[in-house]
Amino acid sequence: MNGTSSSKAVLAEADRILVIGCPGSGKSTLAKQLSRSLDLRYISMDRDFYWLPGWIKRPRDEIYRLIAEAVTEERWIMDGTGLSSFHLRLPRAEAVIWLRLPRYACLYGAISRTFRYFGRSRPELPAGCPERLSLELLTYIWNFERDAVPLIEAAVRNYAAGIAEHGPDVPVLQLKSRRRMRELLDLLDRPA
């Protein structure tokens, strides 16, 4: 599914939505806005599962336990790509929104949010995790299409086949620009 017009009904009917994509693509911003439009609980993987204050990463078994608990809820929208936890999240998702912005847009997003939140924690991070930018993150963003996209495609293909309600046809909406994200939000805010 690549257009926004056919997406309104799919997203309006979905009770559990994943928002995935490259860092800096706008996953958290879009997920929070969709959370309000669709009346779904917003879950940030960074804030709710991965990080403790001081940029201390939770132990992997605790991360998986928290994710497994959260996905049992009936209604949510979750932002974060987290390939290692797709096996927990994808089988419960009723729709996936995949932000596929060009690398320059993602680099701009990551750098601009660093300036916006420098020295403070973003709302989608726990307190005590001030915004930071590293060469490692910039390199990850630069190589995302080459390194992460094939893994995402394989995971979506493999796990979506096990989703009982949708089978292999779980809706995956790919948005390739910020303009498309705005169009989707505008479409959802219009009366039926």
N, C-alpha and C positions, 0 to 999 in steps of 0.2 A: 504494500500500500504506500504510494508515494505522494498522493495529493492530500490537500487539507479538507476539501469539500466532503469526501466520503468518510472522513474521520470523525465527524461530529457524532453520528449515531453510535459508532463503535466505542468512542471514549465515554459518551454519556451512559452507555449500558455497562461499561466495565467497572467492576468494584475494586480491582487490584491492578495497578499500572506501574510498570518499571520505566524509569527515564534513565537512559544510558548514553554514553558518549565520551569523547575526549575531555580531559580537564580543560577548563576555560570555555567550553562550548555553551554554557548557560543551563546546565542540567538543574541546578538548585533553584535558580530564578524561575525557570519554566515550571518545575514541579510545585513550587510554592504557589504560583499563580493558578495552576490547574487545580491544586488542592482546594483553593477558595472557590473556583468556578464549578467544580464537580462535587464539592462537599466531601472530600476524602481526607483522611488523616495523612499529614505530611510526615514522612520518615526520611531523615538524612542518614545515610550510611556512615559518613564521617563522624557526625555528632553522636548518633545513637548506638553505633556498634564499634567503630574502629579506634577512636582516639579518647584518651583520658587527658585531663589538664596537664600542661607541660609537654604536649606532643608525645606522650607515652602511649605506645600502641598496646591495646589489650591483647592478651594471649589468644591465639587462634581458636582454641576450643571454646573460649568464652564468647568470641565474636560469633561463631557458628551457633552457639546456644541462643544468643540474643536474636539473631536473624531468624532461626527456626521458630522461636516464640512469636516474633512480630508477624511473620507471614501467615500464621494461623488465623490472624484477625480477618474479619470479613471484608473490610473496606480500608484501602490505603493507596497512597502513591509514594513510591520510594525512588530517591535519586541516588545514583552511584553505579559505576560500571562493575567493579569488584568481580572479576572473572572467576575467582576461586569460590565464590558463593552462588554462582548461577545455578548449581544443582539444588540449592534450597529455594531460590527465588523464582526461577522461571516456571517450574511446575505449578506454582500458585498464581502466576500472572495471567490476567485476561487480555492484556494488551501491553505492547512494548513501544515506547517512543525512543527512537534512536537518533540522536543529534549527530549529523555527519557534516559538520561545518568544515571548511577548508582550514588547513593548519594555521594560516596567518590569522584567521578570525579567532581561533582558539588561543594562539599566542597573545593576541591583543586582549582577549578576555582575561587570561591569567595575569598578565602584566597590569592591566588597568585595575583589576580587583585588588592587586597588591598595593597599588597606590591609594586606592579608596579605603582599604582597611589596615594599612600599614601600622603595626604595633598594637592592633586590636584583633579580637576574635570576630570572624564573620558569624552571622546568625546560624549558619549551618555547621558550625564547629563548636565544640564545647568551650566553656570559659577556660582561660588559661592556655589557649592555643592561638597566639597572635599570628596574624597573616605573615607568610614568608614566601620567598621565591628562591628557587635553587636552580643551578645548572642541570641537575638531574631531572627536575620537573620539565624544564624547557626542552631537554633532549627527548623525554618521554612524549611530549606533545608533538615535537617535530617528527618522530618516528611512529606515531600512533597508527596511522593508516597501514604502514608496512608491518608492524609488529603485533598490534592488538586486534585489528579488524579481522584478520583471518580466524583468530581464536573466538571472537565474538560471533562471527558467522557460523562457525562450527557448533558453538554452544547453543545458539538459537535454534539451529537445525536439529541438533540432537535432543535437547530438552523439550522443545516445543512439540516434538512428536509424542511425548509422554503426557501432554496436558489433556486430560479427559474431555473437558468441555469443548475445546477448540480443535483438538488433534493437531496435526501438523500445520493447520491453518491459523494459528494464533496470530492476530493482527500485529504486524510490525510496521509502524509508521516511521519513515525516515524523513527527517527535516534537515535540509542542507543549507539553510540560511536563517539569520535572525528575523528576516522579513517573513519567512514561512512560519516561524514560531508566533510572531505577532498576528499573522492571518489566522492561525489556529485559535489563538486566544480570543480574537475578535469574533470568529465564527461561533465559538462556544458561548460567548456572552450574548449572542443574538437570540431572540425568542424563536421558538420552533414555528 
